[in-house]
Amino acid sequence: MIQLRRRPRSCLTRVVLTLLVGLMAFSLPGRGCTIFVLTDAERTLFFNNEDWKNPVTRLWFIQAGDGYYGCAYLGFDDGWAQGGLNTAGLAYDWVASGNKDNTTQWFASPERLTVRGNPTQRMLETCATVEEAITFYGKHHEQGFATARILLADKSGASAIIRAERGKLVIERETRSRGFGYGGKTLEKLLARQPKPTVEGGAQILQACVQEGYAATKYANIFDLRTGDILMLPAPINDKPVKLNLATELKRGAHYFDIPKLREQVNQPPVPLLNNLKRFYLDEFTPAVRQDAAVLERINRIMRGAET
């Protein structure tokens, strides 16, 4: 490639290279996942296909504490949750949008508070309903809205899609089945049939929306928002799902699973959380008896910055 760049190019060469670059761009799949909710008067199920290049995926559980709910989180080995479910029956997941048209214009504002760690994890552990989550995002900054949209749903069947547009949050509320993401056209056709909220029917929709290639689907998850049941489909997601229950797993203490090994690990003793999966692992350390206030404050600033 270096030699080609140094040599003069003919017009034909430039045209061919331009076409190749264009074809490569169109052949690369989008980064977005596929998420949707199926609901009726009796049941509300939340579905997600997690599409990305990183194969190291995890499911972890953090018990309730003073002022926060117990939660199950899903994500990768960086410990930054991409989706989750809490004991109040509230769930969420994200779809990357890429901000191609530059209309998002989303930045931190002095009107919104900055929280420790992942803002959406702070949302899930403190909110019980979609409306409470909407209020949370009105008061706290979430940088994810610069490049992504979130789907929230609670056990009542209420849901909301939240995105940013020209520096403001746009909220789309609904009480019927709906979704969006990578499999958008396929999903739209299947949801138009008004499917009942069943695990089997939703799993078929997930399979129809699987992404392959660069950002292939790494796992699929199904949350029953009323029972707390969690059904996991490690890739390939056409296999039988692994069933867990949020309340049952929380009784086992804080622990995690490697999703590719979930079928093996689910019958083994729980694996304690890694530090980057814990809520605030730095709080576990005991302060020294004698402290230099200036040095302590400097260290605290550095550590807080490392967690955010």
N, C-alpha and C positions, 0 to 999 in steps of 0.2 A: 504493500500500500504506500509506503514511503516513496518508492521509486515511481510509482504511478503519479503521485502528487508533484514530483519534481519534473516530470516530462510534460511537454505541451500536449493538450488534449484536443482532439478534433471535435467538431460540432456533434458528429455521430456518437462519439464516446460519451460526451456530456449528456446527450439525450438518453442513452442507454443507462448510464449511472443514475440519472434522475428517476427513470422509470423503475429501476431496481429498488431504490430507496423508498419510492412510493409504495411499491408492492410489499416490501418488508413492513412498512408502517401499517398497511391495511391487514397484513396477515397476523400481526400481534394482537392477541385478545385483550379486551378491556380488563381493568383491574377490579371492577366492581363485583361484589357478591350478589346473591339473590336472596331477598328476605320477604316474607309475607306472613300474614295472620289469617287464620280461618276461625270464624266465630258464629255461634247462634245462641239461643236462649239458654242452652245447657252446657256449652263447652267453648273454651277459647284456647287455641293452639298457636304457638309461635314457631316459625320455621326459618332456617338459615342455611345457605351454602356458603362456606368460607373459602374464597378464592384468592390465592396468593402463591408466590414462589417458594416461600419458606416451608419446608416439610416438618419442622420441629414445632408441633402444636401441643397445647396443654389444656386440661380442664382442672380447675382448682376450687376449693371450698374454704370459705372463711366464716367462722361462727359469729353470731350476733354479739354485740357488746353494749356498753353504755351509750345509748343514743343512736345505734345503727343496727340494721337488719343483718341476718345471716344471708350470705350470697354464694352463688356458683358463678364462676367466671370462665370464659373461653378466650384463648388467644395463642400467642406464640412464645418462644423462649425469652423474649425481652420482658415478659411479665406485665405488659400493658394490655389490659383486657379489651378485646374487640366486641364482646357480647356478654350477656349475663342474665341471671334470674335471681330474684330475692324471695324471701319467705312471705312477703306480702302479696306475691303474685304479679309483680311488675317485671317486664323483660325489655331488652333492647338489643339492637345490633346496628352496624354502620354499613353504608355502601359508599365507596369512593366515587367522587364525581369528576375529579380532575380540574375543575374550574377552568374549562377551556375557553369560555366566552368572557372571562374576566369580569363577571358581574357580581361575584361574591363579595369582594372588598371587605373581608372580615378581619378585624384587628382587635387587640385588647383595648378595653375602654375603662376609664376610671369609674364608670357607673357600675361595673361588674367586678365582683371580688375574685381574687385568685386563690385557689385552694391547693393543698398539698397533694402531690401525686396526680393520678388520673382523675380529671374532673367528673367523668361519667361514672367511674367507680364510686366517687363521693355521692353522685346523684342516686345511684342504685341502692346504696346502703342507707339512705336517709329518706327516700320517697316511696310511698305506697301506691300511688295512682299516677296515671298519665298527667292529670292536671297538676299534681304536686311536682312532677318532673318538669313540666313547662314553666312553672314558677321558679324552679331551681335555675334553669338556664336563663331566665330573665334577670337573675341576680348574680350569677357566677359565669366567669369566662370559660369557654370551651373552644380551644384552638381548632379542634377537629372540624368545625363548621367551615373552615377556610377551604377545605378540599373534599368534604363528604356530607352526606345526609344521614340522619338517624331515624329509625323506626322504633317507636315505643308502643307497648301494649300492656294492658292490665287485665286482671281476671274478670272484670265486668264486660269485656269485649270492646272497650274504648281503645282507640289507637291514635297516634299522631305521627306525622312525618314532619321533621323540623329541618330546615335548611337556612342558609344565609343568602341574602340578596341585597346588594348595594349597602352593606354594613348593617342590615337589620335582619332579625330572625323572621322567617316565614313559617307559619304553623298551619298544617293541614289536618284537621280533626276528622275522625270517622268512627262509626260504630258497626261497620260492616266489614266483611272480608276484603282484604286488599294487600298490595305489595308492589315491589319495584326492584330494579337492579339489573345485573348482567343478562338474565334470561327474560327481559322485559316483554318482548313480543309473545314468546311462548307462554309466559306467566299470564299475560293479559287474556289470551285466548282461553286458557284453562280456568281462570277465575270467572270468566264470563259465563261458564256453565254452572256457576253457583254451587261449588262442591261443598259437601257437608264437612264439618271439622272432625276428620278422622285421621289417625296416624297413618293408616295405609294409603289413603287418598293423597295426603300431603306429601308422603314420601315419594309417591309417583311423580308429583309435580317437581320435587327437588331433583329427582333423577333426570327429568326432562330438561332441567335448567343447568345441568352440570357443565362446567367450563373445563376445557382441555388446553394443553399447551403450556405456554410460559407461566401463566397464573392459574394453573389448574385447581379445581376444587380439592381442598385438603381434608375437609370433613364436612358433615352436615349435622345439624342438631335440631331437635324438636322439643319444645317446652310445653307442658300442660300447665297453664297458668292457674288452674283451680286446684289441682292435686299436687303440684310440685314435681311431677314425674319428668325426668330428663331422658330422652332417647338419643343416643349418639350413633352416628354412622361414619366411622373412619373410612377413608378412601380405600378401595372403591365403594361408593355409597349404595350400591345395589345389593349389598349383603344384609342379613338380618340385623336390626339395630340392637345396641347394648342398652338395656334399661337400668336407670338408677333413679333414686328419689332424693330430692333436696333435703328434706327433714332427716331422712335416714343417714345420708352422708355427713350431715353436720353433726350428728350424734357421735360420729367416729372421730371428730376433731378436725382441725385444719390439716388438709392434705391435698395431694394433686395426683393426676394421672397423665402419662404420656399418651396422647390420643392414638397414635399409630399402634401402641401396645395395649390399648384399653381392654381388649378381649382377654388378655392374659392377666393384667394387673387388677381387674375388677374383683377377682377371687383371691387376691393376695392381701397381706397386711397393708394398711394405709401408709403411703410414703409422706413423711413430713414436708411441709412447704419449704422450698428454696427461699433464700432471702428476698429475691426480687419478686416473689409471689406474695409475700407477706404484706399486711396492711401498711404499717410503718415500722419496719424492722429496727430502725435506729432508736426507737423508743424503748427497746429492750435493754439498752445499756444503762448501767447505774452511774450517775454523775460522781466525779471525784469529790472527796470531802473538802479539800482546799482547791479553790479555783481562782484563776485570774479572770475577772469579769470581761476585760477587753478581748483576751484570747478566746474565752468561751463564746462570746458573741460572734467573733470572726468564724470560728469552727461551725457554729450553728448555721450561719449564713451559707457556708460552703455546703454543709450537709443538706440543708433545705433545698438548695439549688440542685443537688444531685438527685433528689427525690422527685422533682417536678419536671 
